[in-house]
């Protein structure tokens, strides 16, 4: 079975990229966006292989909303 999950990737410290899968609260990193995404995919896959069905059900968040907001700034 295959499942579509969310990958949020942002530039972190020292030029590395940090990737997060909010559905399971799993993060990884890489030197490039592609590497961070691949490392996150591996981390999530390993979690799904090793975790019990109960832990997977408990950690899974099925309502993830990614949106933007507008705020006033001082500058």
Secondary structure, DSSP 4 states (H G I P E B T S, - for coil): -------EEEE-GGG-EEEEETTTTEEEEESSHHHHHHHHHHHHHHHHHHS-HHHHHHH----------------
